[in-house]
Amino acid sequence: MSDPVSKEVPTQRTERDPDLPPNFVEDMVREQVAQGRHGGRVVTRFPPEPNGYLHIGHAKSICLNFGLAQKFDGQCNLRFDDTNPETEDADYVHAIKKDIQWLGFDWGKNEFYASDYFQKLYELAVQMIKDGKAYVDSRTTEEIRDTRGDYYKPGVEAPDRGRSVEENLALFEQMKGGTLPDGSHVLRAKGDMASTDVKMRDPVMYRIRHAHHHRTGDTWCIYPLYDWAHGQSDYIEKVTHSICSLEFVNHRPLYEWFLDQIGAPPGDRPEQTEFAKLNFTYTVLSKRRLLELVKLKHVEGWDDPRMPTLSGLRRRGVTPEALRTLCDRVGVSTRDSVVDISLLEHAIREDLNATSPRVMAVLRPLKVTLQNFPENEVIEFDAPFDPEKPEGPSRKIPLSRVLYIEQEDFMETPPKKFFRLAPGQEVRLRYACIIKCIEVKKAADGSIEELVCEWDPASRGGTPADGRKIKGTLHWVSATHAVDATVRLYDRLFLAENPLKDKDTYLEHLNPNSVEVLSGCKLEPSLAEAKAGQRVQFERLGYFCEDASTTAAARVWNRTITLKDTWAKVAGKE
């Protein structure tokens, strides 16, 4: 069976689709290109920190930045903001690149790192010292914080602010040389200590950190802070549009001020624009909280299928097409909002419904013996992978004397209008024939262990020869031909709509039933050759994906999502 996942990159669009919600960033860029701003160039960047895995919130930024480059024949740089060696790791770099490619985007040769510019950033800082725009402050972090002031109270200038250029250059060189301990000095820019914008009050540019860097090793022991490294890296790369989420709107004045200090020409510098992040109900997207879930072993890792990380969603069976569709549908605005998780789930179902082959699986098997079926005989029936396209690809479904149905598809004392199997009642086996329950065999504890039934040989294909009406149709699997598997039924990780309403108690909202592991499941034989990542619909049960951990000897399948929204019908599930 071939994998139905599309690997195609999103179609380029030069005009806005009128059926989609507004995207003010795209509209702005289109207008600027028409005006010839930046020489008509469009260069964006996606700047992840390699200190964790990307999550679904990042998907919006990825689609926006790479999408703009595609639509306007531009370039999107992948630049890792690797300025904090204490939390960064090369494994995160690899995972981030894999996630972006899976989502359908490629940066080509434009892979950069803030660490690529450590020497250039250092030289720019030295020039600022020479120009009298920066100085070394030798106080503790606490002392600096205590004199910064707040919105109502101006800050107090540091005693070291008056140091000579020569003394500052010498101290900064010592900081770089590795002879000074962590926290003993910082380099600060000379801003305005009376500014109502606290970030403009002599912002810190460099701090000492004797930590091994995943790319530069032990070459550097001073590292630039984000506000210093970010804008200058954009400028070095000739980025035209520096697109950030809304929490950086308060950083924009400092972003522009630093560009002023290094002499970036007004017509040849990046412009920062902020947009609203992608947030969901019943979901936590704080990287710190996600790391906590991993460390406390509430999940199995960053790629646990319950996690909102891109690797977790991929392992669960979510398609990149569904995520790109979702990002288009939510639009791009400057107003923070929380998207109902059901919108994501709808996009997932919609895409899987169009791309997933239909197959049969029995998750909680109940043995059925057809007493009038020849013992060693096998009959095969043709069954299409898409019932709505019977002329399309199909597979053979074998029927033998012993088969399995779902336990819930049988009731010994059924209520009225129960159209599945019961003593003396007939049902249709999907694609195969009609059977009737004759006897119920029970174990010593009273549990049902086997049903004895008879099949109607004249009903091959599922249609009775005498035209009698059969209201119930069951999915089933031949016992002789079944593929054994373990199936994990995943659900939402949190029960509360807003788990972080009280950040200190968010773990109390974890769903204790977020995963149910079923062993001894029986799958139809067409799945014997399925590969990890294969997505299918188990008829009547939901959409499933073979897990990355699967082997020929130990098949593991994950439920991606149910066929319908079950949460909407559950009152008080919070």
C-alpha positions as CSV (number, residue, x, y, z in Angstrom):
1,M,0.0,0.0,0.0
2,S,1.5,3.4,-1.0
3,D,1.7,6.2,1.5
4,P,-1.0,8.8,0.7
5,V,1.0,11.7,2.1
6,S,1.6,14.5,-0.4
7,K,5.1,15.9,-0.5
8,E,4.3,18.8,-2.7
9,V,5.2,22.3,-1.7
10,P,2.2,24.7,-1.3
11,T,1.2,26.3,-4.6
12,Q,2.5,29.8,-5.0
13,R,-0.1,32.6,-5.1
14,T,0.7,36.2,-6.2
15,E,-2.8,37.4,-5.3
16,R,-4.8,36.9,-2.1
17,D,-7.4,34.2,-2.1
18,P,-10.7,36.2,-1.5
19,D,-12.1,33.2,0.4
20,L,-9.4,33.3,3.0
21,P,-9.3,35.5,6.1
22,P,-7.2,38.7,6.0
23,N,-3.5,38.6,6.1
24,F,-2.2,42.1,6.8
25,V,1.4,41.1,6.5
26,E,1.0,39.7,3.0
27,D,-1.1,42.8,2.0
28,M,1.7,45.1,3.4
29,V,4.5,43.2,1.5
30,R,2.5,43.3,-1.7
31,E,2.0,47.0,-1.5
32,Q,5.7,47.6,-0.7
33,V,6.8,45.4,-3.6
34,A,4.5,47.4,-5.9
35,Q,6.1,50.6,-4.6
36,G,9.6,49.3,-5.2
37,R,10.5,49.4,-1.5
38,H,13.7,47.5,-0.8
39,G,14.3,47.5,-4.5
40,G,11.3,45.1,-4.8
41,R,13.2,42.5,-2.8
42,V,11.5,40.2,-0.2
43,V,13.8,38.5,2.2
44,T,12.3,37.0,5.3
45,R,13.7,34.7,8.0
46,F,12.6,32.1,10.5
47,P,14.8,32.4,13.6
48,P,14.1,29.5,16.0
49,E,16.1,29.0,19.2
50,P,17.7,25.5,19.2
51,N,16.6,24.9,22.8
52,G,13.6,22.7,22.2
53,Y,11.3,21.3,19.5
54,L,9.1,23.3,17.3
55,H,5.4,23.2,18.2
56,I,2.2,23.9,16.3
57,G,2.4,27.6,17.2
58,H,5.6,27.9,15.2
59,A,3.8,26.5,12.1
60,K,2.1,29.8,11.6
61,S,5.4,31.7,11.5
62,I,7.0,29.1,9.3
63,C,4.1,29.2,6.8
64,L,4.0,33.0,6.9
65,N,7.8,33.6,6.4
66,F,8.4,30.9,3.9
67,G,5.1,31.5,2.2
68,L,5.9,35.2,1.6
69,A,9.2,34.3,0.0
70,Q,7.4,31.9,-2.3
71,K,4.7,34.3,-3.3
72,F,7.0,37.2,-4.1
73,D,9.9,35.2,-5.6
74,G,12.0,36.1,-2.6
75,Q,14.1,34.3,-0.1
76,C,13.5,33.0,3.4
77,N,16.5,32.4,5.6
78,L,16.6,29.7,8.3
79,R,18.6,31.3,11.0
80,F,19.1,29.6,14.4
81,D,19.3,32.1,17.3
82,D,22.0,30.1,19.1
83,T,23.2,32.8,21.6
84,N,22.5,30.8,24.8
85,P,24.8,27.8,24.8
86,E,23.6,26.6,28.2
87,T,20.2,25.5,26.8
88,E,21.0,24.7,23.1
89,D,21.8,21.4,21.5
90,A,22.7,20.2,18.0
91,D,19.9,17.6,18.3
92,Y,17.4,20.4,18.5
93,V,18.9,21.9,15.3
94,H,18.4,18.6,13.5
95,A,14.8,18.2,14.8
96,I,13.9,21.8,13.7
97,K,15.2,21.3,10.2
98,K,13.3,18.0,9.9
99,D,10.1,19.7,11.0
100,I,10.3,22.6,8.6
101,Q,11.0,20.2,5.7
102,W,8.1,18.0,6.7
103,L,5.8,21.0,6.8
104,G,6.7,21.5,3.1
105,F,9.3,24.2,3.0
106,D,13.0,24.4,2.0
107,W,15.5,27.1,2.8
108,G,18.0,25.9,0.1
109,K,21.5,27.3,0.8
110,N,20.1,29.9,3.2
111,E,20.9,28.2,6.5
112,F,22.5,30.6,9.0
113,Y,23.3,30.8,12.6
114,A,23.6,33.8,14.9
115,S,26.9,32.2,15.9
116,D,28.0,32.8,12.3
117,Y,28.1,36.5,13.2
118,F,29.8,36.4,16.6
119,Q,32.9,38.0,15.3
120,K,31.0,40.7,13.4
121,L,28.7,41.4,16.3
122,Y,31.8,41.7,18.5
123,E,33.4,44.2,16.1
124,L,30.2,46.2,16.0
125,A,30.1,46.3,19.8
126,V,33.8,47.4,19.9
127,Q,32.9,50.2,17.5
128,M,30.1,51.3,19.7
129,I,32.5,51.5,22.6
130,K,34.9,53.6,20.5
131,D,32.0,55.9,19.6
132,G,31.2,56.3,23.3
133,K,27.9,54.5,22.9
134,A,28.6,51.5,25.1
135,Y,30.4,50.7,28.4
136,V,31.3,47.8,30.7
137,D,29.2,47.7,33.9
138,S,30.9,45.7,36.7
139,R,27.9,45.5,39.0
140,T,25.9,42.4,39.7
141,T,22.7,41.5,37.9
142,E,20.7,42.4,41.0
143,E,22.3,45.8,41.4
144,I,21.7,46.6,37.7
145,R,18.0,45.5,38.1
146,D,17.6,47.6,41.2
147,T,18.7,50.8,39.5
148,R,16.8,50.3,36.3
149,G,13.7,51.9,37.7
150,D,10.2,51.3,36.3
151,Y,7.5,53.1,34.3
152,Y,6.9,55.6,37.1
153,K,10.5,56.0,38.2
154,P,13.5,56.8,36.0
155,G,16.6,54.6,36.2
156,V,19.8,55.6,37.9
157,E,23.0,55.8,35.8
158,A,25.6,53.2,36.6
159,P,28.8,54.4,38.4
160,D,30.8,52.7,35.5
161,R,29.0,54.7,32.8
162,G,31.7,57.3,32.9
163,R,34.6,54.9,32.2
164,S,36.9,56.0,29.5
165,V,36.8,54.4,26.1
166,E,40.2,52.9,26.7
167,E,39.2,51.3,30.0
168,N,36.0,49.9,28.4
169,L,37.9,48.4,25.5
170,A,40.4,46.8,27.9
171,L,37.6,45.4,30.1
172,F,35.6,44.1,27.1
173,E,38.7,42.4,25.8
174,Q,39.2,40.7,29.2
175,M,35.6,39.6,29.1
176,K,36.3,38.0,25.7
177,G,39.6,36.6,26.8
178,G,38.0,34.3,29.4
179,T,39.9,35.5,32.5
180,L,36.8,37.0,34.2
181,P,34.1,34.9,36.0
182,D,30.5,34.6,34.9
183,G,28.3,37.5,36.0
184,S,31.2,39.8,36.9
185,H,30.7,42.3,34.0
186,V,28.3,43.0,31.2
187,L,28.5,45.3,28.2
188,R,25.7,47.9,28.1
189,A,24.7,50.4,25.4
190,K,24.2,54.0,26.5
191,G,20.5,54.5,26.1
192,D,18.3,56.9,28.1
193,M,17.9,56.0,31.7
194,A,14.9,58.4,32.0
195,S,13.0,56.8,29.0
196,T,9.5,55.6,29.7
197,D,10.5,52.5,27.8
198,V,12.5,50.5,30.3
199,K,14.1,48.5,27.6
200,M,15.9,51.6,26.4
201,R,17.6,52.2,29.7
202,D,21.1,51.2,28.9
203,P,20.2,47.7,27.5
204,V,22.6,44.9,28.1
205,M,24.4,43.7,25.0
206,Y,26.9,41.0,26.2
207,R,27.2,38.8,29.3
208,I,30.0,36.4,30.3
209,R,29.1,32.7,30.0
210,H,31.8,30.0,30.3
211,A,29.7,27.4,28.5
212,H,30.5,25.1,25.6
213,H,28.7,26.1,22.4
214,H,27.3,23.4,20.0
215,R,29.0,25.1,17.0
216,T,31.8,27.3,18.2
217,G,32.9,25.1,21.1
218,D,34.9,27.1,23.7
219,T,36.0,29.8,21.3
220,W,33.7,32.4,22.9
221,C,32.9,33.0,26.5
222,I,30.8,36.2,25.9
223,Y,27.5,35.9,24.2
224,P,25.2,38.6,22.8
225,L,21.7,39.1,24.1
226,Y,18.8,38.6,21.9
227,D,18.0,42.3,21.3
228,W,21.5,43.0,20.2
229,A,22.0,39.9,18.1
230,H,18.6,39.8,16.4
231,G,18.4,43.1,14.5
232,Q,22.1,43.1,13.6
233,S,21.8,39.6,12.2
234,D,18.8,40.6,10.2
235,Y,20.9,43.6,8.8
236,I,23.9,41.4,8.0
237,E,21.7,39.0,6.1
238,K,20.0,41.9,4.2
239,V,16.6,40.8,5.5
240,T,13.8,43.1,4.4
241,H,10.9,42.0,6.6
242,S,11.6,40.8,10.1
243,I,8.3,39.3,11.1
244,C,7.8,38.6,14.8
245,S,5.0,37.6,17.1
246,L,3.2,40.2,19.2
247,E,5.3,39.8,22.3
248,F,8.2,41.5,20.5
249,V,6.2,44.7,19.7
250,N,7.8,46.3,22.8
251,H,11.2,45.3,21.5
252,R,10.8,47.2,18.2
253,P,12.0,50.6,19.4
254,L,15.2,48.9,20.7
255,Y,15.5,47.0,17.4
256,E,15.4,50.2,15.4
257,W,17.6,52.1,17.9
258,F,20.4,49.5,17.7
259,L,20.3,49.8,13.9
260,D,20.6,53.5,14.3
261,Q,23.7,53.1,16.5
262,I,25.6,51.0,14.0
263,G,24.7,53.4,11.2
264,A,22.4,51.2,9.1
265,P,21.0,53.3,6.3
266,P,17.3,54.0,6.6
267,G,16.5,52.7,3.1
268,D,18.6,49.5,3.5
269,R,17.6,48.0,6.8
270,P,15.1,45.4,7.9
271,E,11.7,46.4,9.1
272,Q,10.1,44.6,12.1
273,T,6.4,43.7,11.9
274,E,4.5,41.9,14.6
275,F,1.6,39.4,14.2
276,A,-0.6,37.5,16.6
277,K,0.6,34.0,17.6
278,L,-1.3,30.8,17.0
279,N,-2.8,29.6,20.3
280,F,-5.3,26.8,20.9
281,T,-7.8,25.8,23.6
282,Y,-6.9,22.6,25.6
283,T,-3.3,23.1,24.7
284,V,0.0,24.3,26.3
285,L,2.5,25.9,23.9
286,S,5.0,27.3,26.4
287,K,8.3,25.8,25.6
288,R,9.2,25.8,29.2
289,R,6.0,23.9,30.2
290,L,6.5,21.5,27.3
291,L,10.1,20.8,28.6
292,E,8.6,20.3,32.0
293,L,6.2,17.7,30.7
294,V,9.1,15.8,29.2
295,K,11.4,16.0,32.2
296,L,8.6,15.0,34.6
297,K,7.8,12.1,32.3
298,H,4.1,13.0,31.9
299,V,4.8,12.3,28.3
300,E,7.3,10.0,26.6
301,G,9.4,12.7,25.0
302,W,9.2,15.7,22.7
303,D,7.7,13.6,19.9
304,D,5.0,11.9,22.1
305,P,1.9,11.9,19.9
306,R,0.0,13.8,22.6
307,M,2.4,16.7,22.4
308,P,1.6,19.8,20.3
309,T,5.1,19.7,18.8
310,L,5.4,19.2,15.1
311,S,7.3,16.0,15.6
312,G,4.5,14.7,18.0
313,L,1.8,15.7,15.5
314,R,3.8,14.0,12.7
315,R,4.2,10.8,14.7
316,R,0.5,10.9,15.5
317,G,-0.4,11.0,11.8
318,V,-1.3,14.6,11.3
319,T,-0.6,15.8,7.8
320,P,1.4,18.9,6.9
321,E,-1.3,19.8,4.4
322,A,-3.8,20.0,7.3
323,L,-1.5,22.4,9.3
324,R,-0.9,24.6,6.3
325,T,-4.7,24.7,5.6
326,L,-5.3,25.6,9.2
327,C,-2.8,28.5,9.1
328,D,-4.5,29.8,6.0
329,R,-7.9,29.7,7.6
330,V,-6.9,31.5,10.8
331,G,-5.4,34.4,8.9
332,V,-2.8,36.9,10.1
333,S,-3.8,39.8,12.3
334,T,-2.5,41.9,15.2
335,R,-5.1,40.8,17.6
336,D,-4.2,38.0,20.0
337,S,-6.9,35.3,20.2
338,V,-7.2,31.6,21.1
339,V,-8.4,29.2,18.3
340,D,-10.8,26.5,19.3
341,I,-8.9,23.2,19.0
342,S,-11.9,21.8,17.1
343,L,-10.8,23.9,14.1
344,L,-7.5,22.1,14.0
345,E,-9.2,18.7,14.4
346,H,-11.6,19.6,11.6
347,A,-8.7,20.4,9.3
348,I,-7.1,17.1,10.2
349,R,-10.2,15.1,9.6
350,E,-10.9,16.9,6.3
351,D,-7.4,16.1,4.9
352,L,-7.3,12.5,6.2
353,N,-10.8,11.9,4.8
354,A,-9.6,12.9,1.3
355,T,-6.3,11.0,1.4
356,S,-6.6,7.9,3.7
357,P,-7.4,4.4,2.4
358,R,-10.2,2.6,4.2
359,V,-9.3,-0.7,5.8
360,M,-10.7,-2.9,8.5
361,A,-9.3,-3.5,12.0
362,V,-10.7,-5.0,15.2
363,L,-9.3,-3.4,18.3
364,R,-11.1,-5.4,21.0
365,P,-11.5,-8.8,19.3
366,L,-14.4,-11.2,19.9
367,K,-13.9,-14.6,18.3
368,V,-16.6,-15.8,15.9
369,T,-16.7,-19.3,14.4
370,L,-18.7,-20.0,11.3
371,Q,-19.8,-23.6,12.0
372,N,-21.1,-24.3,8.5
373,F,-18.0,-22.8,6.8
374,P,-15.5,-25.5,5.4
375,E,-12.6,-25.8,7.8
376,N,-9.7,-25.2,5.5
377,E,-11.4,-23.1,2.9
378,V,-10.7,-19.4,2.2
379,I,-12.8,-17.1,0.1
380,E,-11.5,-13.8,-1.1
381,F,-13.6,-10.7,-1.7
382,D,-12.6,-7.5,-3.6
383,A,-12.8,-4.4,-1.5
384,P,-11.9,-0.9,-2.7
385,F,-9.7,1.3,-0.5
386,D,-12.1,4.2,-1.2
387,P,-15.8,3.0,-1.1
388,E,-16.8,6.1,-3.0
389,K,-14.5,5.2,-5.9
390,P,-15.2,1.4,-6.4
391,E,-13.3,1.6,-9.7
392,G,-10.1,2.7,-7.9
393,P,-7.4,0.7,-6.1
394,S,-8.6,-2.3,-4.2
395,R,-7.4,-5.2,-2.1
396,K,-8.4,-8.8,-1.4
397,I,-10.3,-9.5,1.9
398,P,-10.0,-13.2,2.9
399,L,-12.8,-15.0,4.8
400,S,-12.1,-18.2,6.7
401,R,-14.0,-20.3,9.3
402,V,-12.8,-18.2,12.3
403,L,-12.9,-14.4,12.4
404,Y,-12.9,-11.5,14.8
405,I,-15.5,-8.8,15.4
406,E,-15.5,-5.9,17.9
407,Q,-16.7,-6.9,21.4
408,E,-19.1,-3.9,21.4
409,D,-20.8,-5.2,18.2
410,F,-22.4,-8.1,20.1
411,M,-25.0,-8.0,22.9
412,E,-26.5,-11.1,24.5
413,T,-29.6,-9.1,25.6
414,P,-29.8,-6.2,23.2
415,P,-32.1,-3.2,23.5
416,K,-34.6,-2.3,20.9
417,K,-33.1,-1.1,17.6
418,F,-29.8,-2.7,18.3
419,F,-28.9,-3.7,14.7
420,R,-25.6,-5.4,15.4
421,L,-25.1,-9.1,16.3
422,A,-27.2,-10.8,19.0
423,P,-28.5,-14.4,19.5
424,G,-30.7,-15.3,16.6
425,Q,-30.0,-12.0,14.8
426,E,-28.4,-11.5,11.4
427,V,-25.8,-9.0,10.3
428,R,-23.8,-8.3,7.2
429,L,-20.0,-8.7,7.3
430,R,-18.6,-5.8,5.3
431,Y,-17.9,-6.8,1.7
432,A,-18.4,-10.5,2.5
433,C,-21.6,-12.2,3.5
434,I,-24.4,-12.4,6.0
435,I,-24.0,-14.3,9.3
436,K,-26.4,-15.3,12.1
437,C,-25.6,-16.0,15.7
438,I,-26.5,-19.5,16.9
439,E,-24.7,-20.0,20.2
440,V,-22.8,-18.0,22.8
441,K,-19.8,-19.7,24.6
442,K,-18.7,-18.3,27.9
443,A,-15.7,-18.7,30.1
444,A,-15.8,-19.9,33.8
445,D,-16.2,-16.3,35.0
446,G,-19.2,-15.7,32.8
447,S,-17.5,-13.6,30.2
448,I,-18.2,-14.2,26.5
449,E,-15.2,-15.9,24.8
450,E,-16.7,-17.1,21.5
451,L,-19.8,-16.8,19.2
452,V,-20.9,-19.7,17.1
453,C,-22.5,-18.4,13.9
454,E,-23.7,-19.7,10.5
455,W,-23.0,-17.9,7.2
456,D,-25.3,-17.7,4.3
457,P,-23.3,-19.0,1.2
458,A,-25.9,-17.4,-1.1
459,S,-25.1,-13.9,0.3
460,R,-21.6,-13.6,-1.0
461,G,-20.8,-9.9,-1.4
462,G,-23.1,-9.1,1.4
463,T,-26.4,-9.2,-0.6
464,P,-29.0,-11.8,0.4
465,A,-30.3,-13.9,-2.5
466,D,-33.9,-13.6,-1.3
467,G,-33.8,-9.8,-0.9
468,R,-34.4,-9.8,2.9
469,K,-33.3,-6.6,4.6
470,I,-30.2,-6.7,6.8
471,K,-29.8,-3.5,8.8
472,G,-26.5,-4.0,10.5
473,T,-23.1,-4.1,8.9
474,L,-19.9,-5.0,10.9
475,H,-16.2,-4.7,10.2
476,W,-14.3,-7.9,10.8
477,V,-10.9,-9.6,10.2
478,S,-10.2,-13.2,9.3
479,A,-8.3,-14.9,12.3
480,T,-6.0,-16.9,10.0
481,H,-4.9,-13.8,8.1
482,A,-5.0,-11.1,10.7
483,V,-2.0,-8.9,11.4
484,D,-1.4,-8.6,15.2
485,A,-0.8,-5.1,16.5
486,T,-0.8,-2.8,19.5
487,V,-3.0,0.2,19.1
488,R,-2.7,3.4,21.1
489,L,-5.8,5.5,21.4
490,Y,-4.7,9.1,21.9
491,D,-6.9,11.9,23.2
492,R,-6.3,15.5,24.2
493,L,-3.6,15.9,26.8
494,F,-5.5,18.4,28.9
495,L,-9.0,18.4,30.2
496,A,-9.3,22.2,30.8
497,E,-10.0,24.6,28.0
498,N,-7.3,27.0,29.4
499,P,-4.8,24.8,31.2
500,L,-2.6,27.8,32.0
501,K,-5.3,29.9,33.6
502,D,-3.4,29.2,36.8
503,K,0.2,28.5,35.6
504,D,1.1,26.9,39.0
505,T,-1.6,24.3,38.7
506,Y,-1.7,23.5,35.0
507,L,-0.5,19.9,35.7
508,E,-3.7,19.3,37.6
509,H,-5.6,19.5,34.3
510,L,-3.7,16.6,32.6
511,N,-6.1,14.1,31.1
512,P,-5.5,10.7,32.9
513,N,-7.1,9.0,29.9
514,S,-5.0,10.8,27.2
515,V,-3.8,7.4,25.9
516,E,-5.2,3.9,26.1
517,V,-3.0,1.1,24.9
518,L,-4.7,-1.9,23.4
519,S,-2.7,-5.1,22.8
520,G,-3.9,-8.1,20.7
521,C,-5.6,-6.0,18.1
522,K,-6.3,-7.6,14.7
523,L,-5.7,-5.8,11.4
524,E,-6.6,-6.9,7.9
525,P,-3.8,-8.5,5.9
526,S,-3.3,-5.6,3.5
527,L,-1.6,-3.8,6.4
528,A,1.1,-6.5,6.7
529,E,3.5,-4.4,4.5
530,A,2.5,-1.0,5.8
531,K,5.5,1.3,6.8
532,A,6.0,3.7,9.6
533,G,4.0,6.9,8.9
534,Q,1.3,5.1,6.8
535,R,-2.0,6.7,7.4
536,V,-5.4,4.9,7.0
537,Q,-8.9,5.0,8.2
538,F,-9.9,2.0,10.3
539,E,-13.6,1.8,9.2
540,R,-16.0,2.9,11.9
541,L,-13.1,3.5,14.3
542,G,-11.1,6.6,13.2
543,Y,-7.9,7.7,11.5
544,F,-4.7,5.8,12.4
545,C,-1.0,6.0,11.6
546,E,1.6,3.3,12.0
547,D,4.1,4.5,14.6
548,A,7.8,5.2,14.1
549,S,8.6,2.5,16.6
550,T,6.9,-0.3,14.6
551,T,8.7,-3.4,13.4
552,A,7.7,-6.4,11.4
553,A,7.5,-8.4,14.7
554,A,5.8,-5.7,16.8
555,R,3.3,-3.5,14.9
556,V,2.3,-0.3,16.6
557,W,-0.5,2.0,15.4
558,N,-1.5,5.4,16.8
559,R,-5.0,6.9,16.6
560,T,-4.6,10.3,14.9
561,I,-8.2,11.4,15.5
562,T,-11.7,10.0,15.8
563,L,-14.1,10.1,12.9
564,K,-16.3,12.7,14.7
565,D,-15.8,15.3,17.4
566,T,-16.5,13.3,20.6
567,W,-15.7,16.2,23.0
568,A,-18.5,18.4,21.8
569,K,-21.0,15.9,23.0
570,V,-19.4,15.3,26.5
571,A,-20.9,17.7,29.0
572,G,-18.7,18.9,31.8
573,K,-15.5,17.3,30.4
574,E,-13.1,19.9,31.9
